[in-house]
């Protein structure tokens, strides 16, 4: 019995060391710039001394962002696991920007972005800075396979968020530079001033005589007076308004790593208390709790900076703020989407 426990301990230690090496590896895709009508071959690092069973799940993009997650069951592991690369397929996938993450049994993970575009023109789409604040300069960074010119961006209100449309200027004279097999052309497009809340960047290219969405990305803009909770994973911002007062940002005061409060006019008058908790071990969700001490119009934005998801909680004017106990809104825990983690030998925990 003791020998069996010792062997299991040696195996766990060997797997742990091997998984640490996985963090220096990367995930690759074929084709490199997949389009909405193509299947995608994903190649990722794994441990070769084990029988590896990949489990692939994906969440369709919520107006721009999606997730692809790979978890692994290990069985029949030898005592000297080493690295290899294995391949699986997924798709075709909807238009969007995806975060592709491979999670391993003992906690290591590898994560890379993937853009699925309409025609393959765009190979990368990001926001700089990655966590923009209201009032600061923000730019969209577009990587393409050919040199492109873009028209000035325009703002469009759509479905509770602000959409920034960046349209390819098909009438601009093309530069005398050949296209490449990699997205080696980087375009930095400055965006108009953005307010607190959820936003979406949509790159448009010509489809016949009309522009059509080529690539999309969802992101959040936070208040410089907001809170940063759970190790900067989440930001919380609040906007309030009342008769005789224009809409303004509430000012946050950090209490602990997972909690804080907001005031409107003075720090001695607490108006809103916020707490975020990691409930991943309970129901595979992050939890948001809000308690208000006000009846003015109040909108609270809780933004997951890793996955681009924003949850919006609104209380109308003249109504006491109702407590919020949201234990289901953020299904963005590490590991399979809403599912079990894999243990050392592959049983569901």
Rosetta silent file (secondary structure, phi, psi, omega in degrees, C-alpha in Angstrom):
SEQUENCE: XXXXXXXXXXXXXXXXXXXXXXXXXXXXXXXXXXXXXXXXXXXXXXXXXXXXXXXXXXXXXXXXXXXXXXXXXXXXXXXXXXXXXXXXXXXXXXXXXXXXXXXXXXXXXXXXXXXXXXXXXXXXXXXXXXXXXXXXXXXXXXXXXXXXXXXXXXXXXXXXXXXXXXXXXXXXXXXXXXXXXXXXXXXXXXXXXXXXXXXXXXXXXXXXXXXXXXXXXXXXXXXXXXXXXXXXXXXXXXXXXXXXXXXXXXXXXXXXXXXXXXXXXXXXXXXXXXXXXXXXXXXXXXXXXXXXXXXXXXXXXXXXXXXXXXXXXXXXXXXXXXXXXXXXXXXXXXXXXXXXXXXXXXXXX
SCORE:     score description
SCORE:     0.000 S_00000001
   1 L     0.000  -43.039  178.932    0.000    0.000    0.000 S_00000001
   2 H   -65.489  -39.527  179.079    2.821    2.337    0.896 S_00000001
   3 H   -62.103  -39.273  179.046    4.645    1.435   -2.342 S_00000001
   4 H   -64.899  -41.337  178.051    1.545    2.291   -4.351 S_00000001
   5 H   -65.016  -38.346  178.563    1.278    5.669   -2.594 S_00000001
   6 H   -65.093  -42.533  179.077    4.958    6.353   -3.195 S_00000001
   7 H   -63.232  -40.834  178.232    4.619    5.521   -6.899 S_00000001
   8 H   -63.105  -38.797  179.259    1.608    7.819   -7.190 S_00000001
   9 H   -66.345  -41.237  177.731    3.594   10.588   -5.494 S_00000001
  10 H   -63.563  -42.074  179.191    6.550   10.125   -7.855 S_00000001
  11 H   -62.704  -44.767 -179.925    4.171   10.130  -10.821 S_00000001
  12 H   -61.997  -41.609  179.340    2.455   13.305   -9.626 S_00000001
  13 H   -64.397  -41.650  179.703    5.827   15.034   -9.148 S_00000001
  14 H   -64.921  -42.209  178.501    6.996   13.970  -12.603 S_00000001
  15 H   -64.806  -38.622  179.323    3.768   15.173  -14.197 S_00000001
  16 H   -61.836  -45.590  178.179    4.010   18.480  -12.347 S_00000001
  17 H   -62.704  -40.350  179.864    7.522   19.114  -13.651 S_00000001
  18 H   -66.602  -40.578 -179.970    6.436   18.153  -17.152 S_00000001
  19 H   -66.455  -31.927  175.676    3.383   20.410  -17.021 S_00000001
  20 H   -60.732  -34.046  178.068    5.557   23.350  -15.978 S_00000001
  21 H   -70.501  -25.763  179.414    7.417   22.853  -19.268 S_00000001
  22 H   -61.328  -29.780 -176.930    4.095   23.030  -21.136 S_00000001
  23 L   -63.917  -21.640  179.406    3.834   26.713  -20.222 S_00000001
  24 L   -88.872   -3.298 -179.871    6.761   27.487  -22.549 S_00000001
  25 L   -89.921  178.830  179.450    4.994   25.805  -25.481 S_00000001
  26 L  -139.720  167.320  177.017    2.391   27.296  -27.782 S_00000001
  27 L  -105.901  137.045  179.641   -0.767   26.348  -29.641 S_00000001
  28 E  -123.157  161.099 -175.456   -0.810   26.543  -33.430 S_00000001
  29 E  -130.026  148.734  172.010   -3.595   26.546  -36.006 S_00000001
  30 E  -138.705  119.210    1.034   -4.046   25.359  -39.563 S_00000001
  31 L   -70.640  159.403 -178.595   -5.022   27.350  -41.495 S_00000001
  32 L   -64.633  -37.585  179.856   -3.241   30.204  -39.750 S_00000001
  33 L  -117.862   76.069 -175.013   -6.024   32.639  -40.694 S_00000001
  34 L   -67.704  150.278  175.851   -9.220   30.566  -40.590 S_00000001
  35 E  -111.960  173.135 -172.065  -12.454   31.845  -42.077 S_00000001
  36 L   -66.397  -14.896 -178.406  -16.037   31.164  -41.068 S_00000001
  37 L  -104.391   10.819 -175.070  -16.422   28.327  -43.589 S_00000001
  38 L  -114.289  143.529  166.682  -13.282   26.371  -42.625 S_00000001
  39 E   -76.886  152.334 -175.379  -12.552   23.648  -40.105 S_00000001
  40 E  -119.952  128.743  174.265   -9.554   24.406  -37.909 S_00000001
  41 E   -93.835  121.078 -178.659   -6.797   21.984  -36.964 S_00000001
  42 E  -107.325  124.900  177.373   -5.441   22.809  -33.500 S_00000001
  43 E  -111.761  128.175 -173.320   -2.020   21.492  -32.493 S_00000001
  44 E  -141.735  156.329 -179.819   -1.134   21.707  -28.804 S_00000001
  45 E   -75.670  147.467  177.479    1.491   20.350  -26.390 S_00000001
  46 E  -151.184  176.572 -179.528    0.720   17.284  -24.261 S_00000001
  47 E   -96.494  120.525 -171.346    2.493   14.622  -22.207 S_00000001
  48 L   -80.219  -19.174 -178.822    3.609   11.693  -24.358 S_00000001
  49 L   -81.782    1.120  178.972    4.159    9.153  -21.565 S_00000001
  50 L  -117.507  155.054  166.210    0.409    9.190  -20.881 S_00000001
  51 E   -77.995  114.999 -171.944   -2.600    8.150  -22.885 S_00000001
  52 E  -104.486  125.844  177.490   -4.042   11.615  -23.559 S_00000001
  53 E  -114.400  104.075  179.493   -7.747   12.121  -24.228 S_00000001
  54 E   -78.072  139.342  174.751   -8.465   15.717  -25.333 S_00000001
  55 E  -118.147  119.683 -175.052  -11.883   17.184  -24.567 S_00000001
  56 E  -112.652  129.149  172.736  -12.715   20.236  -26.682 S_00000001
  57 E  -132.441  150.949  174.534  -15.503   22.691  -25.957 S_00000001
  58 E  -140.723  147.886  174.957  -16.207   26.090  -27.402 S_00000001
  59 E  -106.821  122.720  178.453  -18.511   28.948  -26.574 S_00000001
  60 E   -56.950  151.391 -176.756  -19.816   30.850  -29.612 S_00000001
  61 E   -64.490  129.749  174.183  -18.789   34.494  -29.664 S_00000001
  62 E   -85.036   89.294 -179.092  -21.044   36.802  -27.667 S_00000001
  63 L    53.870   43.330  173.194  -21.162   39.628  -30.219 S_00000001
  64 L   133.818  -34.912 -176.054  -17.478   39.318  -30.992 S_00000001
  65 E  -114.622  141.262  175.128  -15.715   37.143  -28.401 S_00000001
  66 E  -138.821  172.227 -179.859  -15.658   33.359  -28.057 S_00000001
  67 E  -134.548  138.323  171.569  -13.748   30.730  -26.133 S_00000001
  68 E  -122.655  124.066 -176.345  -12.212   27.412  -27.119 S_00000001
  69 E  -128.329  138.359 -179.710  -11.024   25.282  -24.227 S_00000001
  70 E  -120.901  126.770  174.030   -9.181   21.984  -24.192 S_00000001
  71 E  -120.007  161.972 -171.234   -8.958   19.769  -21.131 S_00000001
  72 E  -133.771  137.516  167.817   -7.130   16.470  -20.858 S_00000001
  73 E  -101.715  131.206  176.373   -7.598   13.129  -19.173 S_00000001
  74 E  -104.508  139.630  172.272   -4.379   11.257  -18.408 S_00000001
  75 E  -150.188  157.699  177.506   -4.242    7.490  -18.029 S_00000001
  76 L    54.934   47.503 -177.329   -1.574    4.799  -18.153 S_00000001
  77 L   -81.954  137.613  171.425    1.153    7.312  -17.356 S_00000001
  78 L   -83.836  175.815 -176.357    4.764    6.255  -17.178 S_00000001
  79 L   -86.187   -3.985  178.883    7.181    7.660  -14.622 S_00000001
  80 L  -129.510   69.167 -179.692    9.082    9.774  -17.162 S_00000001
  81 L   -66.370  142.210  177.570    6.514   11.861  -19.029 S_00000001
  82 L  -134.913  172.256 -172.254    7.887   13.984  -21.842 S_00000001
  83 E   -88.599  145.632  167.564    6.427   16.490  -24.268 S_00000001
  84 E  -148.585  178.645  177.366    4.873   15.907  -27.643 S_00000001
  85 E  -122.603  133.660  178.042    2.285   17.681  -29.780 S_00000001
  86 E  -122.369  165.605 -170.487   -1.098   16.254  -30.678 S_00000001
  87 E  -128.850  142.828  171.913   -3.795   17.525  -33.010 S_00000001
  88 E  -140.730  169.414 -178.545   -7.561   17.882  -32.920 S_00000001
  89 E  -124.232  150.738  175.713  -10.132   19.636  -35.102 S_00000001
  90 E  -148.940  157.653  175.922  -12.943   22.083  -34.467 S_00000001
  91 E   105.505 -178.554    1.535  -15.201   24.210  -36.614 S_00000001
  92 L   -62.160  153.148 -176.973  -16.252   25.775  -38.787 S_00000001
  93 L  -114.053  152.924  175.589  -16.656   28.573  -36.209 S_00000001
  94 L   -66.629  160.529  175.863  -18.704   31.792  -36.247 S_00000001
  95 L   -55.661  134.417  177.236  -17.061   35.148  -36.904 S_00000001
  96 E   160.859  175.866  174.448  -15.241   36.414  -33.837 S_00000001
  97 E  -107.369  125.976 -174.305  -12.093   36.651  -31.729 S_00000001
  98 E  -113.256  149.665  167.830  -11.465   33.572  -29.595 S_00000001
  99 E  -104.924  115.806 -178.501   -9.295   32.824  -26.589 S_00000001
 100 E  -101.832  120.459 -175.448   -7.917   29.288  -27.044 S_00000001
 101 E  -131.379  132.959  172.554   -6.715   27.723  -23.800 S_00000001
 102 E  -104.971  121.859  178.793   -5.372   24.270  -22.993 S_00000001
 103 E  -106.211  137.752 -178.088   -5.827   23.283  -19.338 S_00000001
 104 L  -114.428  165.559 -167.360   -3.842   20.437  -17.818 S_00000001
 105 L   -60.316  -35.177 -173.563   -4.553   18.161  -14.869 S_00000001
 106 L  -103.703   15.073  170.597   -2.207   19.775  -12.355 S_00000001
 107 L   110.499  -13.540  178.533   -2.940   23.416  -13.136 S_00000001
 108 L   -70.611  154.202  177.341   -0.671   24.408  -16.029 S_00000001
 109 E  -151.349  153.619  175.277   -2.276   26.180  -18.978 S_00000001
 110 E  -129.150  132.612 -174.647   -1.347   27.587  -22.381 S_00000001
 111 E  -138.984  135.246  178.801   -3.472   30.339  -23.939 S_00000001
 112 E  -143.029  155.905  175.492   -3.381   32.146  -27.310 S_00000001
 113 E   -85.747  157.292  176.450   -5.792   34.332  -29.334 S_00000001
 114 E  -143.814  126.908  176.245   -7.446   33.241  -32.578 S_00000001
 115 E  -103.487  122.274  172.554   -9.266   35.460  -35.075 S_00000001
 116 E  -103.915  113.360 -173.708  -11.896   33.805  -37.278 S_00000001
 117 E  -108.991  176.463 -177.868  -12.646   36.254  -40.090 S_00000001
 118 L   -78.009  -43.331 -175.766  -15.026   36.345  -43.033 S_00000001
 119 L  -121.936   -5.309 -176.564  -12.486   36.214  -45.870 S_00000001
 120 L    89.397   10.459  179.946   -9.100   35.756  -44.169 S_00000001
 121 L   -71.985  -38.676 -176.424   -8.050   39.370  -44.676 S_00000001
 122 E  -103.563  128.839  179.765   -7.515   40.045  -40.959 S_00000001
 123 E  -108.998   -7.978  179.600   -5.209   37.820  -38.929 S_00000001
 124 E  -159.761  143.122  179.395   -5.189   39.723  -35.640 S_00000001
 125 E  -148.044  124.980 -177.778   -7.364   42.228  -33.786 S_00000001
 126 E  -149.457  168.598  177.625   -6.632   43.773  -30.392 S_00000001
 127 E  -115.431  137.956  173.902   -7.151   46.905  -28.304 S_00000001
 128 E  -126.811  127.441   -5.101   -4.346   49.053  -26.881 S_00000001
 129 L   -68.061  160.320 -174.937   -4.205   49.505  -23.995 S_00000001
 130 L   -66.360  -25.661  179.194   -5.727   46.106  -23.274 S_00000001
 131 L  -124.473   77.142 -172.948   -7.694   47.537  -20.324 S_00000001
 132 L   -71.448  149.792  175.230   -8.723   51.009  -21.463 S_00000001
 133 E  -110.108  149.252  178.545  -10.048   53.675  -19.119 S_00000001
 134 L   -59.408  134.322  177.928  -12.620   56.289  -20.030 S_00000001
 135 L    91.979  -10.400  179.281  -10.982   59.474  -21.262 S_00000001
 136 L  -101.169  155.113  179.755   -7.648   57.945  -22.260 S_00000001
 137 L   -61.941  136.736 -179.877   -6.465   57.376  -25.844 S_00000001
 138 L  -132.536  142.942  179.062   -7.460   53.968  -27.228 S_00000001
 139 E  -134.423  148.514  169.835   -6.469   52.331  -30.505 S_00000001
 140 E   -94.728  133.030  179.073   -7.496   49.234  -32.441 S_00000001
 141 E  -109.287  117.159 -175.386   -4.542   47.184  -33.678 S_00000001
 142 E  -116.179  121.375  175.792   -5.323   45.253  -36.854 S_00000001
 143 E  -101.328  130.156 -176.360   -2.897   42.700  -38.308 S_00000001
 144 E  -133.263  165.632 -179.414   -3.480   41.842  -41.948 S_00000001
 145 L   -90.876  -12.759  177.473   -1.930   39.781  -44.720 S_00000001
 146 L  -132.945  154.075  175.322   -2.017   42.690  -47.167 S_00000001
 147 L   -66.029  134.071 -176.744   -1.411   46.425  -46.735 S_00000001
 148 L  -130.732  155.818  170.859   -4.732   48.156  -46.036 S_00000001
 149 L  -120.127  145.869 -176.404   -6.062   51.675  -45.628 S_00000001
 150 E  -126.301  147.077  173.674   -8.993   52.473  -43.340 S_00000001
 151 L   -76.132  162.013  176.249  -11.589   55.203  -43.174 S_00000001
 152 L   -57.540  138.837 -178.097  -11.998   57.152  -39.911 S_00000001
 153 L   -67.661  153.284  177.714  -13.842   54.975  -37.357 S_00000001
 154 E  -129.729  150.423 -178.721  -17.479   55.701  -36.541 S_00000001
 155 E   -99.497  134.442  179.721  -19.553   54.937  -33.429 S_00000001
 156 E  -133.305  128.622  175.105  -22.845   53.051  -33.688 S_00000001
 157 E   -80.232  129.393 -174.916  -25.196   52.199  -30.791 S_00000001
 158 E  -154.934  115.870  173.094  -26.229   48.574  -31.033 S_00000001
 159 L    58.288   40.569  177.469  -27.810   46.197  -28.538 S_00000001
 160 L    82.256    2.696  176.656  -26.775   48.015  -25.357 S_00000001
 161 E  -133.160  163.864  176.356  -23.171   48.514  -26.398 S_00000001
 162 E   -95.935  123.637  179.152  -21.226   50.980  -28.498 S_00000001
 163 E  -100.900  127.361  175.176  -19.884   49.505  -31.731 S_00000001
 164 E   -99.689  110.798 -179.453  -16.797   51.093  -33.283 S_00000001
 165 E   -95.386  126.886  178.507  -16.875   50.376  -37.006 S_00000001
 166 E  -119.231  110.900 -172.800  -13.567   50.547  -38.887 S_00000001
 167 E  -103.453  133.201  174.478  -14.082   50.240  -42.613 S_00000001
 168 E   -64.135  131.333  178.507  -11.442   49.326  -45.153 S_00000001
 169 L   -88.066   93.016 -176.790  -11.057   52.129  -47.683 S_00000001
 170 L   -70.040  -15.892 -178.685  -11.255   50.144  -50.912 S_00000001
 171 L   -89.668   -8.483  179.011  -10.871   53.314  -52.981 S_00000001
 172 L   -71.341  141.278  179.657   -7.477   54.238  -51.528 S_00000001
 173 L   -64.297  129.371 -178.807   -4.575   53.564  -53.900 S_00000001
 174 L   -69.924  139.946  177.075   -2.834   50.342  -52.829 S_00000001
 175 L   -70.023  155.012 -177.994    0.824   50.688  -51.787 S_00000001
 176 L   -79.059   57.970 -179.244    3.408   48.929  -53.963 S_00000001
 177 L  -130.746  134.952 -177.841    3.902   46.118  -51.422 S_00000001
 178 L   -79.499  151.329  173.984    3.031   42.473  -51.952 S_00000001
 179 L   -67.485  161.084 -177.838    0.813   40.497  -49.599 S_00000001
 180 L  -125.817  169.401  179.591    2.471   37.907  -47.336 S_00000001
 181 L   -85.019   -5.210  176.617    1.603   34.466  -45.976 S_00000001
 182 L  -122.395  154.450  178.064    1.656   35.809  -42.403 S_00000001
 183 L   -75.149   71.654 -171.201   -0.317   38.750  -40.901 S_00000001
 184 L   -92.798   -4.043  178.712    2.774   40.959  -41.015 S_00000001
 185 E   -99.082  118.331 -178.106    1.078   44.309  -41.743 S_00000001
 186 E  -107.290  128.447 -179.459    0.102   46.104  -38.542 S_00000001
 187 E  -119.605  127.526  178.526   -2.372   48.975  -38.621 S_00000001
 188 E  -109.267  114.531 -176.812   -3.011   51.163  -35.590 S_00000001
 189 E  -112.534  115.738  178.821   -6.339   53.007  -35.798 S_00000001
 190 E   -70.335  134.822 -178.048   -7.052   55.648  -33.138 S_00000001
 191 L   -97.385  154.036  175.275  -10.596   55.398  -31.758 S_00000001
 192 L   -63.219  164.029  176.977  -12.899   58.272  -30.781 S_00000001
 193 L   -55.869  135.630 -175.623  -13.239   59.030  -27.030 S_00000001
 194 L  -116.354  144.174  178.545  -15.069   56.153  -25.331 S_00000001
 195 L   -94.458  168.442  177.657  -17.341   56.138  -22.296 S_00000001
 196 L   -61.401  137.048  176.213  -17.537   53.556  -19.516 S_00000001
 197 E   135.966 -177.821 -179.579  -19.282   50.353  -20.578 S_00000001
 198 E   -77.332  140.006 -179.771  -19.188   47.476  -23.069 S_00000001
 199 E  -135.239  164.322  178.226  -17.830   48.175  -26.560 S_00000001
 200 E  -142.892  132.872  172.426  -17.201   46.252  -29.742 S_00000001
 201 E   -99.128  130.455  178.976  -14.731   46.827  -32.561 S_00000001
 202 E  -127.199  116.556  177.062  -15.949   45.680  -35.969 S_00000001
 203 E   -89.597  127.686 -177.765  -13.608   45.702  -38.959 S_00000001
 204 E  -110.941  136.171  172.127  -15.500   46.027  -42.253 S_00000001
 205 E  -127.335  165.555 -175.016  -14.279   45.034  -45.697 S_00000001
 206 E   -73.899  129.038  173.618  -16.003   45.220  -49.052 S_00000001
 207 E  -122.494   94.434 -171.709  -18.392   42.376  -49.917 S_00000001
 208 L    71.848 -123.217 -178.973  -19.564   43.139  -53.424 S_00000001
 209 L   -96.640   -5.052 -176.027  -20.819   46.718  -53.395 S_00000001
 210 E  -124.509  149.784  177.040  -21.452   46.930  -49.624 S_00000001
 211 E   -74.267  149.265  178.094  -19.175   46.631  -46.570 S_00000001
 212 E  -139.399  155.393 -178.458  -19.521   43.544  -44.368 S_00000001
 213 E   -63.286  126.168  178.478  -18.076   42.507  -41.000 S_00000001
 214 E  -101.996  -39.543  179.379  -14.631   40.961  -41.456 S_00000001
 215 E  -154.196  151.426 -176.707  -13.517   40.625  -37.798 S_00000001
 216 E  -140.308  152.844  177.986  -14.944   41.542  -34.398 S_00000001
 217 E  -151.791  132.375  176.038  -13.758   41.986  -30.826 S_00000001
 218 E  -100.750  140.069  176.773  -15.656   42.858  -27.627 S_00000001
 219 E  -150.633  167.571  179.248  -13.962   44.823  -24.842 S_00000001
 220 E  -117.486  148.755  173.873  -14.879   46.963  -21.861 S_00000001
 221 E  -111.610  125.112 -176.464  -13.977   50.521  -20.908 S_00000001
 222 E  -103.096  162.779  176.759  -13.605   51.091  -17.170 S_00000001
 223 L   -83.164  140.734  174.258  -13.728   54.213  -15.057 S_00000001
 224 L   -66.049  -11.775  178.445  -10.435   55.617  -13.757 S_00000001
 225 L  -102.946   13.583 -175.483  -12.331   55.942  -10.459 S_00000001
 226 L   -87.354 -169.628  179.777  -13.442   52.291  -10.401 S_00000001
 227 E  -108.906  150.373  174.363  -12.341   49.207   -8.487 S_00000001
 228 E  -122.979  112.286 -169.195   -9.942   46.463   -9.548 S_00000001
 229 E  -119.964  161.885  179.455  -10.805   43.185   -7.822 S_00000001
 230 L    52.710   55.562  176.676   -9.591   39.578   -7.618 S_00000001
 231 L    64.820   39.641  179.606   -6.036   40.347   -8.631 S_00000001
 232 L    69.317    9.391  178.662   -7.029   42.800  -11.415 S_00000001
 233 L   -68.270  -38.041 -178.282   -9.146   40.089  -13.075 S_00000001
 234 E  -122.371  142.874  168.299  -12.299   42.242  -12.771 S_00000001
 235 E  -115.015  147.064  179.448  -12.918   45.970  -12.856 S_00000001
 236 E  -126.228  126.447  177.959  -16.064   47.563  -11.440 S_00000001
 237 E  -127.487  154.590  179.841  -17.313   50.992  -12.542 S_00000001
 238 E  -142.100  138.440  175.423  -20.494   52.871  -11.653 S_00000001
 239 E  -119.681  135.463 -179.473  -22.329   55.841  -13.208 S_00000001
 240 E  -131.074  157.435  174.012  -25.014   57.813  -11.340 S_00000001
 241 E  -152.419  152.279 -179.141  -27.365   60.682  -12.057 S_00000001
 242 E  -152.308  159.327  177.562  -29.980   62.620  -10.094 S_00000001
 243 L   -54.477  127.575 -178.409  -32.178   65.714  -10.623 S_00000001
 244 L    87.366   -4.185  179.339  -29.904   68.734  -10.717 S_00000001
 245 E  -127.708  128.806  175.865  -26.796   66.603  -11.212 S_00000001
 246 E   -70.742  163.518  176.537  -25.429   65.476  -14.591 S_00000001
 247 E   -58.099  134.111 -176.414  -24.394   61.872  -15.087 S_00000001
 248 E  -145.749  159.966  177.740  -21.097   61.275  -13.314 S_00000001
 249 E   -81.628  129.805  170.750  -18.726   58.481  -12.380 S_00000001
 250 L   -70.419  152.280 -176.930  -18.985   57.163   -8.844 S_00000001
 251 E  -105.802  126.994 -175.091  -15.643   56.990   -7.067 S_00000001
 252 E   -93.196  147.706  175.620  -14.446   53.649   -5.793 S_00000001
 253 E  -128.124  120.813 -178.218  -12.531   52.885   -2.614 S_00000001
 254 E   -74.120  133.930  175.103  -10.815   49.498   -2.326 S_00000001
 255 E  -104.629  -55.052  178.762  -11.442   47.608    0.922 S_00000001
 256 E  -135.200 -175.352  178.074   -9.972   44.146    0.278 S_00000001
 257 L   -61.681  -28.414 -175.287   -8.788   42.146   -2.730 S_00000001
 258 L  -116.530    9.078 -176.044  -12.395   41.199   -3.488 S_00000001
 259 E  -147.863  161.488  176.937  -14.454   44.121   -2.167 S_00000001
 260 E  -174.324 -179.437  177.840  -14.868   47.886   -2.134 S_00000001
 261 E  -138.511  165.527  179.124  -17.414   50.687   -2.051 S_00000001
 262 E  -123.014  147.462  170.210  -18.428   53.718   -4.107 S_00000001
 263 E  -128.024  161.119 -177.979  -19.416   57.250   -3.150 S_00000001
 264 L  -101.141  -59.323 -171.930  -20.980   60.037   -5.231 S_00000001
 265 L  -107.219  -27.846 -178.989  -20.291   63.428   -3.648 S_00000001
 266 L  -155.746  146.267 -174.408  -18.059   62.756   -0.665 S_00000001
 267 L   -65.026  -16.374 -179.942  -16.057   59.815    0.735 S_00000001
 268 L   -83.307   -5.647 -176.653  -17.963   59.881    4.020 S_00000001
 269 L  -115.625   92.261 -178.108  -21.239   58.994    2.263 S_00000001
 270 E   -73.038  129.865 -177.322  -21.147   55.363    1.094 S_00000001
 271 E  -113.767  -27.355 -175.049  -23.639   54.713   -1.731 S_00000001
 272 E  -149.915  133.371  176.955  -22.755   51.257   -3.116 S_00000001
 273 E  -115.634  135.914 -175.318  -20.910   48.221   -1.739 S_00000001
 274 E  -129.011  138.012  172.362  -19.432   45.596   -4.110 S_00000001
 275 E  -140.159  131.335  173.680  -17.957   42.156   -3.518 S_00000001
 276 E  -114.730  137.516 -178.386  -16.730   39.660   -6.140 S_00000001
 277 E  -128.243  148.804  174.231  -15.980   36.059   -5.219 S_00000001
 278 E   -87.038  100.695  178.763  -14.313   33.135   -6.948 S_00000001
 279 E  -100.028   19.945 -174.400  -17.040   30.491   -6.902 S_00000001
 280 H   -59.545  -34.401 -179.162  -15.299   28.243   -9.413 S_00000001
 281 H   -74.044  -15.438 -176.695  -14.957   25.394   -6.927 S_00000001
 282 H   -98.450  -55.648 -177.041  -18.712   25.520   -6.199 S_00000001
 283 H  -137.638   19.470  176.763  -20.530   26.090   -9.505 S_00000001
 284 L    62.312   37.223  179.571  -17.817   27.027  -12.027 S_00000001
 285 E  -140.178  155.062  164.368  -18.760   30.712  -11.895 S_00000001
 286 E   -92.289  145.046 -173.472  -17.478   34.000  -10.515 S_00000001
 287 E  -111.554  141.354  177.037  -20.014   35.705   -8.247 S_00000001
 288 E  -121.487  125.974  177.603  -20.989   39.385   -8.055 S_00000001
 289 E  -121.579  128.827  179.919  -22.726   40.849   -4.991 S_00000001
 290 E  -129.576  138.639  174.494  -23.948   44.464   -4.921 S_00000001
 291 E  -135.005  122.786 -177.948  -25.728   46.382   -2.157 S_00000001
 292 E  -107.739  146.606  178.047  -26.893   49.961   -2.710 S_00000001
 293 L  -118.503   45.591 -172.452  -27.757   52.653   -0.176 S_00000001
 294 L  -154.815  162.129  173.172  -29.402   54.986   -2.674 S_00000001
 295 L  -126.294   18.161  174.697  -32.465   55.542   -4.876 S_00000001
 296 L   -82.555  166.383  177.060  -30.824   57.619   -7.633 S_00000001
 297 E   -66.673  128.527 -173.974  -30.334   56.235  -11.111 S_00000001
 298 E  -142.762  131.182  175.878  -27.303   53.950  -10.962 S_00000001
 299 E  -123.636  126.964 -177.748  -25.611   51.720  -13.530 S_00000001
 300 E  -114.771  131.066  179.867  -22.875   49.317  -12.459 S_00000001
 301 E  -114.702  119.758  174.458  -20.469   47.680  -14.935 S_00000001
 302 E  -110.047  119.067 -169.907  -18.545   44.561  -13.891 S_00000001
 303 E  -117.541  123.272  173.800  -15.920   43.741  -16.528 S_00000001
 304 E   -84.473  105.590 -173.156  -13.967   40.491  -16.865 S_00000001
 305 L   -70.560  -18.966 -179.154  -10.669   41.775  -18.233 S_00000001
 306 L   -81.090  -40.583 -173.682   -9.504   38.308  -19.338 S_00000001
 307 L  -110.416   -2.097  175.617  -12.470   37.321  -21.492 S_00000001
 308 L    79.306    8.000 -178.019  -13.956   40.715  -22.399 S_00000001
 309 L   -85.697  135.068  175.667  -17.343   40.000  -20.794 S_00000001
 310 E  -122.031  128.111  171.224  -19.258   42.858  -19.168 S_00000001
 311 E  -104.909  134.085 -176.012  -22.295   42.425  -16.940 S_00000001
 312 E  -115.267  128.034  179.185  -24.438   45.529  -16.467 S_00000001
 313 E  -120.163  123.760 -173.116  -26.658   46.071  -13.414 S_00000001
 314 E  -122.606  137.358  174.100  -29.075   49.020  -13.527 S_00000001
 315 E  -124.460  123.233 -176.277  -31.288   50.609  -10.878 S_00000001
 316 L   -73.453  163.791  179.151  -33.788   53.273  -12.036 S_00000001
 317 L   -66.961  143.718  175.777  -34.279   56.676  -10.414 S_00000001
 318 L    81.739    2.131 -178.992  -36.694   56.877   -7.505 S_00000001
 319 L  -121.204  128.895  177.277  -36.439   53.162   -6.657 S_00000001
 320 L   -56.793  138.922 -179.038  -34.317   51.814   -3.789 S_00000001
 321 L   -63.250  120.300  179.756  -31.368   49.856   -5.121 S_00000001
 322 L   -82.059  135.706  179.558  -32.288   46.170   -4.952 S_00000001
 323 L   -57.593  144.037  177.555  -29.511   43.847   -3.744 S_00000001
 324 E  -112.909  128.134  174.592  -27.771   41.845   -6.473 S_00000001
 325 E  -131.234   78.941 -174.564  -26.590   38.296   -5.827 S_00000001
 326 E   -94.807  103.022  179.040  -25.431   37.118   -9.234 S_00000001
 327 E  -106.482   15.007 -177.149  -23.856   33.675   -8.923 S_00000001
 328 E  -132.144   -9.247 -170.351  -24.336   32.691  -12.574 S_00000001
 329 E   -69.204  -34.902 -173.522  -23.325   35.652  -14.747 S_00000001
 330 E  -110.223   89.804  176.756  -19.604   34.975  -15.218 S_00000001
 331 L   -89.320   59.474 -173.578  -19.040   31.440  -16.562 S_00000001
 332 L  -124.487   31.761  177.960  -15.367   32.239  -17.142 S_00000001
 333 L   -72.780  156.003  174.411  -13.608   29.923  -14.687 S_00000001
 334 L   -62.717  152.532  179.317  -10.437   28.088  -15.724 S_00000001
 335 L    96.021 -173.259 -177.449  -10.981   24.628  -17.174 S_00000001
 336 L   -57.695  144.150 -178.249  -13.795   23.282  -19.308 S_00000001
 337 L   -60.537  107.270  175.406  -16.697   25.660  -19.824 S_00000001
 338 L    67.321    9.130 -174.581  -19.094   24.942  -17.000 S_00000001
 339 L  -117.144 -175.805 -178.042  -17.818   21.370  -16.720 S_00000001
 340 L   -75.109  153.211  170.233  -15.616   19.273  -14.465 S_00000001
 341 L   -78.768  165.531  175.393  -11.892   19.590  -14.228 S_00000001
 342 E   -97.469  134.046  176.568   -9.725   16.582  -15.062 S_00000001
 343 L   -85.271 -176.698 -175.547   -7.953   14.857  -12.208 S_00000001
 344 L   -57.146  -41.536 -176.468   -4.529   13.256  -12.464 S_00000001
 345 L  -105.964   10.614  170.057   -5.840    9.992  -13.886 S_00000001
 346 L   100.780   -5.015  178.570   -8.779   11.415  -15.799 S_00000001
 347 L   -75.524  146.954  176.652  -11.737   10.951  -13.433 S_00000001
 348 E   -71.830  135.262  177.416  -14.114   13.927  -13.186 S_00000001
 349 L   -88.510    0.000    0.000  -13.815   15.780   -9.918 S_00000001
